[in-house]
């Protein structure tokens, strides 16, 4: 392939690049690593959504002042190379991006085949670089797509550079037609890879990448993890700790941009995304009733007045999940817990149902359906990300040399999360063993009756303790709206001191 590079003393001609050609340049830019500008090799998508070659990532450093969850892959991290992000990413929150790799391989295959296509014969494109020092003209075979890709492969086109493109001594219409054909092939090849393994609707909608490197529609992951009992990756079964309470991490910028560019260039509109909010999740309509605050994973019995029966009936006719809005002294709070109905017993003027909390929600609005059922439009109410939780612990315990020891109430905010959990487990379990506090013994027996034994997991312990502790409605709601495991453990320690820690077991 002939390559001509010439330095010219005269100013470069007016940039002939059209908007169309700049969009094609953006397609090629998606193939480039932000660090080395070469085509991405072994792509890794970081939690901020930026993708780099695996070899271009910074060296790992050991993280300090984080005790929970404390697994090996969370003890090391990197400083993000993206200047707009600049935060530290935990090793356990990212990995080789399987879908990005497949999409890039499919696109590169199309471009490599296009370089050997007979339709390319005789077509050449001049790439024009402009700078204060010199003007460099580079002429390569093919249209805009092939010329830009070839120059990237040769290391001659930095990712941030936007050169000009001009057909070189050939028919501009032929170049345009060749680029349009290549683009159509790129879109077709990429779409075969851009498919969610959960819904299989043919295209990703608001893609989200897991730490194990698999990508799904955001809503599909939410239904699988947030609303379901299965907390593992739908493909590789690796345990996941994704949270859905705020703008999610791991939104792959390459895939989102690739979908946007191809849809813009072909004039299609991703109608599936209509109505999605900024963090990529739609609201849900659920039959709703008012009751005392329930907690995720906890089992409870509810006595339902007859006028609420239609909501229970609706849930039973569907997926058996009911929206239970928490109240304070009978007044709705606007937050609650989705509850799965396990048993239902109908009496003359009321029903008694056994439910298990599934996931928390906030209420956007309510309406009355034709059958008289109150339906709530709800949105997820979930924890902050695990990385943010670890950052909070590091910030709160910084400078405390005795962060694994607690002697008074004032020490609670400065104590390590693992110590908060371990000491609370010891105190509550010791009190159960000694037989003090009748409400604790009765509550534990009630939980065992439903098959729920004493929890040693710091995620479950606060919910279990609040489910049996003699606390007010406002305290229950306060725990329900908390945003992290650490925060809930601190709340529980406040109750322990209120109950009289010296009499409670410590």
C-alpha positions in Angstrom: 0.0 0.0 0.0 1.7 3.3 -1.0 2.1 5.8 1.7 3.1 9.4 0.8 4.1 11.8 3.5 5.2 15.3 2.6 6.1 18.4 4.5 4.9 21.6 2.7 5.9 25.1 3.4 2.7 26.7 2.4 -0.4 26.8 4.7 -2.6 23.8 4.3 -5.7 24.1 2.2 -9.0 24.8 3.9 -10.1 21.7 5.8 -12.4 19.8 3.5 -13.6 17.5 6.2 -17.4 17.2 6.4 -19.5 16.4 9.4 -19.9 12.9 7.9 -16.2 12.3 7.8 -15.8 13.6 11.4 -18.3 11.1 12.6 -16.4 8.3 10.8 -13.3 9.6 12.6 -15.2 9.2 15.9 -15.9 5.6 15.0 -12.1 4.9 14.6 -11.4 6.8 17.8 -13.5 4.3 19.7 -11.0 1.6 18.7 -8.1 3.6 20.2 -6.7 3.3 23.7 -6.9 6.7 25.5 -3.4 6.1 26.9 -1.3 4.8 23.9 -3.7 5.8 21.0 -3.1 2.3 19.4 -5.9 -0.1 18.7 -7.1 -1.5 22.1 -5.5 -4.8 23.1 -7.0 -6.8 25.9 -9.5 -4.0 26.7 -10.3 -3.4 30.4 -13.3 -1.2 31.3 -12.8 0.7 34.6 -15.7 1.5 36.9 -15.7 5.1 35.5 -16.6 3.6 32.1 -13.2 4.4 30.4 -11.6 1.5 28.6 -7.8 1.0 28.3 -5.4 -1.6 27.1 -4.6 -4.0 29.9 -0.9 -3.1 29.6 -1.6 0.6 29.8 -3.1 0.5 33.3 -1.1 2.0 36.1 0.7 -0.3 38.6 -1.4 -1.6 41.5 -1.0 0.0 45.0 -2.1 -1.3 48.3 -5.2 0.4 49.8 -5.2 1.7 53.3 -7.9 2.0 56.1 -10.5 -0.3 54.6 -11.5 -3.3 56.6 -14.7 -4.5 55.0 -15.3 -6.6 53.0 -11.5 -6.9 53.0 -11.3 -9.6 50.4 -8.0 -10.0 48.5 -9.2 -8.3 45.3 -10.3 -5.3 47.3 -7.0 -4.7 49.0 -5.3 -3.4 45.9 -6.2 -0.7 43.4 -5.0 1.7 40.8 -5.3 5.5 40.3 -7.5 6.1 37.2 -5.4 7.4 34.3 -8.3 9.5 33.1 -7.7 13.1 34.2 -11.5 13.8 34.4 -11.9 10.8 36.8 -8.7 10.8 38.8 -10.2 8.6 41.6 -8.8 5.2 42.8 -10.4 2.1 41.4 -10.5 -1.2 43.3 -9.0 -4.2 41.6 -12.1 -6.2 42.3 -14.3 -3.7 40.5 -12.9 -4.2 37.0 -11.5 -6.8 34.6 -11.1 -7.7 31.0 -14.1 -6.5 29.1 -15.4 -9.4 27.1 -18.1 -7.6 25.0 -15.9 -4.6 24.1 -13.2 -7.1 23.0 -15.6 -8.9 20.8 -17.1 -5.7 19.3 -13.6 -4.3 18.6 -12.6 -7.6 16.9 -15.7 -7.6 14.8 -15.1 -4.0 13.7 -11.4 -4.6 12.9 -12.3 -7.7 10.9 -14.6 -5.6 8.7 -12.0 -2.9 8.2 -9.3 -5.5 7.4 -11.6 -7.2 4.9 -12.4 -3.8 3.4 -8.7 -3.2 2.8 -8.7 -6.2 0.5 -12.0 -5.4 -1.2 -12.0 -4.8 -5.0 -14.2 -1.8 -4.4 -11.2 -0.1 -2.7 -9.1 -0.2 -5.9 -8.2 3.3 -7.0 -9.6 5.0 -4.0 -7.2 7.2 -1.9 -7.8 9.6 0.9 -5.5 12.4 2.0 -5.3 13.1 5.7 -4.4 16.6 6.5 -2.7 17.6 9.8 -2.5 21.2 10.8 -0.1 22.7 13.4 1.7 25.9 13.9 5.1 24.4 12.9 4.3 22.4 9.8 1.6 20.8 7.7 1.9 17.1 7.0 -0.1 15.4 4.2 -0.6 11.7 4.4 -2.2 9.8 1.6 -3.5 6.3 2.2 -5.6 3.9 0.1 -9.3 3.6 0.8 -11.9 6.0 2.1 -12.0 7.9 5.4 -12.6 4.8 7.6 -9.8 2.7 6.1 -7.3 5.6 5.9 -7.8 6.6 9.5 -7.7 3.0 10.8 -4.5 2.3 8.9 -2.8 5.4 10.2 -3.9 4.4 13.8 -2.4 1.0 13.3 0.9 2.5 12.1 1.0 4.7 15.2 0.6 7.9 13.2 -2.7 9.2 14.6 -3.1 10.2 18.2 -6.6 9.7 19.7 -7.1 13.4 20.4 -6.2 14.6 16.9 -9.0 15.5 14.5 -7.3 15.8 11.0 -8.9 16.7 7.8 -9.9 14.1 5.2 -10.1 14.7 1.4 -10.4 12.3 -1.5 -7.1 12.1 -3.4 -7.4 12.3 -7.2 -10.5 10.1 -7.2 -14.3 10.4 -7.3 -15.6 11.7 -4.0 -18.9 10.0 -4.5 -17.1 6.6 -4.9 -15.3 7.3 -1.6 -18.6 8.2 0.1 -20.2 5.0 -1.2 -17.3 2.8 -0.1 -17.4 4.4 3.4 -21.2 3.9 3.6 -20.8 0.2 2.7 -18.1 -0.3 5.3 -20.2 1.4 7.9 -23.1 -0.8 7.2 -20.9 -3.9 7.5 -19.5 -2.5 10.8 -23.0 -2.0 12.2 -24.1 -5.4 11.2 -21.0 -7.1 12.6 -21.2 -5.2 15.9 -24.9 -5.8 16.4 -24.2 -9.5 16.5 -22.1 -8.9 19.6 -24.2 -6.2 21.1 -26.8 -8.5 22.6 -27.9 -8.9 26.2 -27.6 -12.5 27.3 -30.6 -12.0 29.7 -33.3 -10.5 27.5 -31.9 -11.3 24.0 -33.9 -8.5 22.4 -31.2 -8.0 19.7 -29.5 -4.9 21.1 -28.3 -3.6 24.4 -30.3 -0.9 26.2 -28.2 1.3 28.6 -25.3 -1.3 28.9 -23.7 -2.0 32.2 -20.5 -4.1 32.6 -19.9 -6.3 35.7 -16.5 -6.7 37.3 -16.3 -10.1 35.7 -16.3 -8.4 32.3 -19.9 -9.3 31.1 -22.3 -6.7 29.8 -26.0 -6.6 30.1 -28.9 -4.2 29.8 -29.0 -2.1 32.9 -32.7 -3.1 33.6 -31.9 -6.8 33.0 -29.2 -6.7 35.7 -31.4 -4.8 38.0 -34.2 -7.3 37.7 -31.7 -10.2 38.1 -29.8 -8.7 41.1 -31.7 -5.9 42.7 -35.2 -7.6 42.5 -34.1 -11.2 42.4 -32.7 -13.5 45.0 -29.8 -14.4 42.7 -26.8 -12.1 43.3 -24.5 -13.8 40.8 -23.5 -12.9 37.3 -26.1 -14.4 34.9 -23.3 -15.8 32.7 -20.3 -16.9 34.8 -22.1 -17.1 38.2 -19.5 -14.9 39.9 -20.9 -13.2 43.0 -21.7 -9.5 42.3 -22.0 -6.6 44.6 -23.5 -4.1 42.2 -25.6 -1.3 43.7 -28.5 0.6 42.1 -29.0 3.5 44.4 -27.3 6.2 42.3 -25.5 6.8 39.1 -24.0 3.3 38.4 -20.4 2.6 37.8 -19.1 0.4 35.0 -21.2 2.0 32.3 -18.9 1.2 29.3 -18.3 4.4 27.4 -17.2 2.6 24.2 -20.4 0.5 23.9 -22.7 3.4 24.7 -20.9 5.7 22.2 -20.7 3.0 19.6 -24.5 2.5 19.8 -25.0 6.3 19.6 -22.8 6.8 16.6 -24.2 4.0 14.6 -27.8 5.0 15.3 -27.0 8.6 14.4 -25.3 7.6 11.1 -28.1 5.4 10.0 -30.9 7.7 11.2 -32.4 5.1 13.6 -33.7 6.0 17.1 -33.3 3.6 20.0 -36.9 3.7 21.0 -36.3 1.1 23.7 -34.6 3.8 25.7 -37.5 6.2 25.7 -38.6 7.1 29.2 -35.4 6.0 30.8 -34.0 8.4 33.4 -30.4 9.6 33.6 -29.1 6.6 35.4 -30.6 4.1 33.0 -33.5 2.5 34.8 -37.3 2.8 34.4 -39.8 3.1 37.1 -42.1 0.3 38.1 -45.8 0.2 38.9 -46.6 -2.0 41.9 -49.7 -2.7 44.0 -49.1 -0.9 47.3 -50.2 -1.0 50.9 -49.1 0.8 54.0 -47.5 -1.0 57.0 -44.7 -0.9 59.4 -41.3 -0.8 57.8 -40.0 -4.1 56.5 -36.4 -5.0 55.9 -34.6 -6.8 53.0 -34.2 -10.5 53.5 -36.3 -10.5 56.7 -39.6 -12.5 57.1 -42.6 -10.9 58.8 -46.4 -11.4 59.1 -48.8 -8.6 58.1 -52.5 -8.4 59.1 -54.1 -6.8 56.0 -57.5 -5.0 56.4 -60.1 -6.0 53.8 -59.8 -2.8 51.8 -56.2 -3.7 51.0 -57.1 -7.2 49.7 -57.3 -6.0 46.1 -53.6 -5.1 46.3 -52.7 -8.5 47.7 -54.8 -10.2 45.0 -53.0 -8.2 42.3 -49.7 -9.3 43.6 -50.7 -12.9 43.9 -52.0 -12.9 40.3 -48.6 -11.6 39.1 -45.1 -12.3 40.5 -46.3 -12.2 44.2 -44.3 -9.1 44.9 -46.0 -6.3 46.8 -44.8 -2.8 47.5 -45.1 -2.2 51.2 -44.7 1.5 52.0 -43.3 2.2 55.4 -45.3 4.4 57.8 -44.5 6.5 60.9 -47.5 6.5 63.2 -49.7 5.6 60.3 -48.4 8.3 58.0 -46.8 7.2 54.7 -43.1 8.0 54.4 -42.6 7.6 50.6 -40.1 4.8 51.1 -40.6 1.1 51.6 -39.6 -2.5 50.7 -40.8 -4.8 48.0 -42.1 -7.9 49.7 -42.6 -11.4 48.3 -45.7 -13.1 49.5 -44.8 -16.5 50.9 -48.2 -17.4 52.5 -51.7 -16.0 52.4 -54.6 -16.7 54.7 -57.9 -14.9 54.1 -60.4 -14.4 56.9 -63.8 -12.7 57.1 -62.6 -9.1 57.5 -58.9 -9.3 57.0 -56.0 -11.3 55.6 -52.8 -12.4 57.2 -49.8 -12.8 54.8 -46.3 -13.9 55.4 -43.8 -11.9 53.4 -40.0 -11.7 52.9 -38.4 -8.3 52.1 -36.7 -8.2 48.7 -35.5 -4.7 47.9 -36.0 -1.1 49.1 -37.7 1.5 47.0 -38.8 5.1 47.0 -42.2 6.3 45.8 -42.5 8.7 42.9 -46.3 8.9 42.9 -49.4 6.9 43.5 -52.6 6.4 41.7 -55.9 4.5 42.1 -56.5 1.8 39.5 -59.9 0.9 38.1 -60.3 -1.9 40.6 -59.6 0.4 43.5 -56.1 -0.8 44.1 -53.5 1.8 45.0 -50.6 1.5 42.6 -47.3 3.1 43.3 -44.7 4.3 40.8 -41.5 3.3 42.5 -37.7 3.6 41.9 -34.8 1.7 43.5 -33.5 2.8 46.9 -30.2 1.1 47.2 -26.8 1.5 48.8 -23.9 3.5 47.6 -21.2 1.6 45.7 -18.9 -0.7 47.6 -16.0 1.5 46.6 -17.7 4.6 48.0 -18.5 2.7 51.2 -14.8 1.8 51.6 -13.8 5.4 50.9 -16.2 6.5 53.7 -14.5 4.1 56.1 -11.1 5.3 55.2 -12.0 8.9 55.6 -13.8 8.4 59.0 -11.1 6.2 60.6 -8.1 8.2 59.3 -5.9 9.2 62.2 -7.5 6.9 64.6 -4.8 4.5 65.9 -7.3 2.5 67.9 -9.9 2.0 65.1 -10.2 -1.7 65.9 -11.2 -0.9 69.5 -14.3 0.8 70.9 -14.8 1.9 74.5 -17.5 4.5 74.3 -20.2 5.9 72.1 -18.0 8.6 70.8 -15.7 5.9 69.3 -18.4 4.5 67.0 -17.9 6.9 64.0 -14.1 6.4 64.1 -14.2 2.6 64.4 -13.4 0.3 61.5 -16.4 -1.4 59.8 -15.2 -4.9 60.5 -14.8 -4.1 64.2 -18.3 -2.6 64.4 -19.6 -5.8 62.9 -17.5 -8.2 64.9 -18.1 -6.5 68.3 -21.9 -6.1 67.6 -22.1 -9.8 66.8 -20.2 -10.7 70.0 -22.4 -8.5 72.2 -25.7 -9.6 70.8 -24.8 -13.2 70.7 -23.4 -13.1 74.3 -26.6 -11.6 75.5 -28.6 -14.3 73.8 -26.5 -16.9 75.4 -26.9 -15.4 78.8 -30.6 -15.2 78.4 -31.0 -11.5 79.2 -33.5 -9.1 77.5 -36.7 -11.0 76.9 -37.5 -9.2 73.7 -34.2 -10.3 72.2 -34.8 -13.9 73.1 -38.4 -13.9 71.8 -37.3 -12.1 68.6 -34.5 -14.7 68.0 -37.0 -17.5 68.6 -39.4 -15.8 66.1 -36.7 -15.7 63.5 -35.7 -19.3 64.0 -39.4 -20.3 63.5 -39.1 -18.8 60.0 -35.8 -20.6 59.4 -33.6 -17.5 60.0 -30.8 -18.2 62.3 -28.5 -15.6 64.0 -26.7 -13.8 61.2 -22.9 -13.3 61.4 -22.9 -11.5 58.1 -22.5 -7.7 58.6 -24.9 -7.1 55.7 -27.7 -9.0 57.3 -27.0 -8.3 61.0 -28.5 -4.8 61.2 -31.7 -5.8 59.4 -32.1 -8.8 61.7 -31.5 -6.8 64.8 -33.9 -4.0 63.8 -36.5 -6.6 62.9 -36.7 -7.8 66.5 -35.6 -4.8 68.6 -38.1 -2.6 70.4 -37.5 0.5 68.3 -39.9 3.2 67.1 -41.3 3.6 63.6 -39.1 6.6 62.9 -36.0 4.5 63.9 -37.1 1.7 61.6 -37.5 4.1 58.7 -34.2 5.7 59.5 -32.4 2.4 59.1 -34.5 1.6 56.0 -33.2 4.7 54.2 -29.5 4.3 55.2 -27.1 4.0 52.3 -24.3 1.7 53.5 -23.5 -1.3 55.7 -21.2 0.9 57.7 -24.0 3.4 58.4 -26.4 0.7 59.5 -23.9 -0.8 61.9 -23.3 2.6 63.4 -27.1 3.1 63.8 -27.4 -0.3 65.5 -24.6 0.7 67.9 -26.5 3.8 68.8 -29.5 1.6 69.8 -27.2 -0.7 71.8 -26.0 2.2 73.8 -29.6 3.4 74.2 -30.5 0.0 75.5 -27.7 0.2 78.0 -24.6 -1.5 76.7 -23.3 -2.3 80.1 -26.5 -4.2 80.8 -26.8 -5.6 77.3 -23.8 -7.8 77.3 -20.5 -5.9 77.0 
